[in-house]
Amino acid sequence: MTTTGQDTNAVRAMRGLADDRSSVRLRAALAVGSAPDPVFVDPLVERCAVEPDFYVRDLLTWALTRHPAALTLPLLLDEIRSERTQARSQALHTLSKIGDRQAWPAITRALLTDAEDEVARSAWRAAVVLVPEGAEPGLAAVLATQLGRGERETQLSLSRALVALGDVITPALHGATTAPEPRVRAHAIATQRLLSDPDTGFESAIEEAKRVVALGGYSAEGQ
């Protein structure tokens, strides 16, 4: 039995994806994405779950987007139910890049409120890309339950996701501005300001909102 050049390249690429050197893994991911083949889909998804290097993970996702969604979606939808944090997060990130709305039903409330910030952030981004027309208000209501969560990176990610939904987020933000927790109120106010003025920086918006909440000078009336 002879081995074709294509088979040899596939074996070399799959070995490269598991190499100890990130530079080799990077080249392997680039090669796989440049010459898509169904044989690569399983190894790419598996590698996404454990790849430690951000840049390699980004290329793994790119390589997956180069393959037919009919092949990648089933595996990615399995991954978002994984017990491994990175597997869930990277699968969600890849789904957001593929952008196929068939994946929308899998973006559950459990994922949007996942205890791991990394997973939740990926779920927020994926949800905004995949949400079908008419489902935005419901998504906004779920996302609003996460206001005040985490550190700046997480709060910024949530604000960006909410603002990307547009004016449908107004009722959810309005309710959050009267929440008992100051962090929630401040985050809601900052997000309102980002919605009304996208050029406002998040840092300045959140700092101003915190001052307003601390002074008790904010009223939701008329917002």
C-alpha positions in Angstrom: 0.0 0.0 0.0 1.5 3.3 -1.0 1.2 6.6 0.9 0.3 9.6 -1.2 1.9 13.0 -0.7 -1.4 14.3 0.6 -1.6 11.6 3.2 2.0 12.3 4.2 1.2 16.0 4.6 -1.9 15.2 6.7 0.2 13.1 9.1 2.9 15.7 9.3 0.3 18.4 10.0 -1.4 16.4 12.8 1.9 15.6 14.4 2.8 19.3 14.2 -0.4 20.3 16.1 0.8 18.3 19.1 4.5 19.4 18.9 6.0 20.8 22.1 7.0 24.0 20.3 4.4 26.6 19.8 6.0 27.9 16.6 5.6 24.4 15.1 2.0 24.2 16.2 1.4 27.6 14.7 2.7 26.5 11.3 0.7 23.3 11.4 -2.5 25.1 12.1 -1.8 27.5 9.3 -1.1 24.6 6.9 -4.3 22.9 7.9 -6.4 26.0 7.4 -4.7 26.6 4.1 -5.5 23.2 2.8 -8.8 22.1 4.5 -9.6 18.4 4.7 -12.3 16.6 6.7 -9.6 14.5 8.3 -8.4 17.6 10.2 -11.6 18.5 11.9 -11.5 16.1 14.9 -7.8 16.9 15.7 -8.4 20.7 15.4 -11.4 20.6 17.9 -9.4 18.3 20.3 -6.4 20.6 20.2 -8.5 23.7 20.9 -9.5 22.2 24.2 -5.9 22.0 25.4 -3.8 24.4 23.4 -2.0 26.8 25.9 -0.9 29.5 23.4 -3.4 32.2 22.5 -2.1 32.8 19.0 -2.1 29.1 18.2 -5.7 28.8 19.5 -6.7 31.7 17.2 -5.2 29.9 14.2 -6.9 26.7 15.2 -10.3 28.5 15.2 -9.4 30.1 11.8 -8.6 26.6 10.5 -11.9 25.3 11.7 -13.8 28.1 10.0 -12.2 27.0 6.7 -14.0 23.6 6.9 -17.7 23.0 6.2 -20.0 23.9 9.0 -21.8 20.5 8.5 -18.5 18.9 9.8 -17.5 21.4 12.5 -20.8 22.3 14.2 -21.7 18.8 15.6 -18.3 18.5 17.3 -18.3 22.1 18.6 -21.8 21.7 20.0 -20.5 18.6 21.9 -17.6 20.6 23.2 -19.7 23.4 24.7 -21.0 20.7 27.1 -17.5 19.6 28.1 -16.4 19.8 31.7 -13.2 21.5 30.6 -13.3 25.2 30.8 -11.1 25.9 27.8 -13.0 23.4 25.7 -16.3 25.2 26.3 -14.8 28.6 25.9 -12.9 27.9 22.6 -15.8 26.1 21.1 -18.1 29.0 21.8 -15.5 31.4 20.3 -15.2 29.2 17.2 -19.0 29.1 16.9 -19.1 32.9 17.0 -16.5 33.0 14.1 -18.4 30.5 12.0 -21.6 32.5 12.6 -24.0 29.7 11.6 -27.3 30.4 13.4 -28.2 26.7 13.6 -26.0 26.8 16.7 -28.3 29.3 18.5 -30.4 26.8 20.4 -27.2 25.5 22.1 -26.4 29.0 23.6 -28.3 28.2 26.8 -28.8 30.4 29.9 -26.4 28.0 31.7 -23.6 29.0 29.3 -24.5 32.7 29.4 -24.2 32.5 33.2 -21.4 30.0 33.4 -19.4 30.3 36.6 -16.2 30.6 34.6 -15.7 34.1 33.4 -13.8 32.9 30.3 -16.7 30.7 29.2 -19.3 33.3 30.0 -17.5 36.0 27.9 -17.2 33.6 25.0 -20.9 32.8 25.3 -21.9 36.4 25.3 -19.9 37.1 22.2 -21.4 34.0 20.4 -24.9 34.9 21.5 -24.7 38.4 20.0 -23.6 36.9 16.7 -26.0 34.0 16.6 -29.2 35.5 18.1 -32.1 35.3 15.6 -34.2 38.3 14.8 -36.8 38.8 17.5 -34.9 37.0 20.2 -32.8 40.0 21.2 -34.9 41.3 24.1 -34.8 37.9 25.8 -31.1 37.7 25.3 -30.7 41.2 26.7 -32.7 40.2 29.8 -30.4 37.2 30.5 -27.3 39.3 29.9 -28.5 42.0 32.2 -28.5 39.4 35.1 -24.7 39.4 34.8 -24.2 43.1 35.3 -21.7 43.9 38.0 -20.0 40.5 37.5 -16.2 40.1 37.6 -13.3 42.5 37.0 -12.9 45.1 34.3 -12.2 42.7 31.4 -15.4 40.8 32.1 -17.5 43.9 32.7 -16.3 45.5 29.4 -17.0 42.3 27.5 -20.6 42.2 28.8 -21.1 45.9 28.1 -19.9 45.4 24.5 -22.2 42.4 24.0 -25.2 44.4 25.4 -24.4 47.5 23.3 -24.1 45.3 20.2 -27.8 44.4 20.6 -28.8 48.0 20.3 -31.8 49.8 21.8 -33.6 46.6 22.8 -31.3 46.5 25.9 -32.9 49.7 27.3 -35.6 48.1 29.5 -33.1 45.6 30.9 -30.6 48.3 31.8 -33.4 50.5 33.2 -34.3 47.8 35.7 -30.7 47.2 36.6 -30.1 50.9 37.5 -32.3 50.4 40.6 -30.7 47.1 41.7 -29.7 46.9 45.4 -26.0 46.2 44.6 -23.9 49.3 43.8 -21.7 47.4 41.3 -24.7 46.3 39.3 -26.1 49.9 39.2 -22.8 51.4 38.2 -22.3 48.8 35.5 -25.8 49.4 34.1 -25.3 53.2 34.1 -21.9 52.8 32.4 -23.5 50.6 29.7 -26.3 53.0 29.1 -23.7 55.7 28.5 -21.8 53.5 26.1 -25.1 52.8 24.2 -25.9 56.5 23.9 -22.3 57.5 23.1 -20.2 54.6 21.6 -17.2 56.8 21.6 -17.2 57.0 25.4 -14.4 54.9 26.8 -15.4 52.1 29.2 -12.9 53.2 31.9 -14.3 56.7 32.0 -17.9 55.6 31.8 -17.6 53.1 34.7 -15.6 55.5 36.9 -18.2 58.2 36.3 -21.0 55.8 37.0 -19.4 54.7 40.2 -19.1 58.2 41.4 -22.8 58.9 40.5 -23.9 55.8 42.4 -21.7 56.7 45.4 -23.2 60.2 45.6 -26.8 58.9 45.1 -27.3 61.3 42.2 -28.6 59.0 39.6 -32.3 58.6 38.8 -33.6 56.1 36.3 -36.5 58.4 35.6 -36.6 59.5 32.0 -33.8 57.2 30.9 
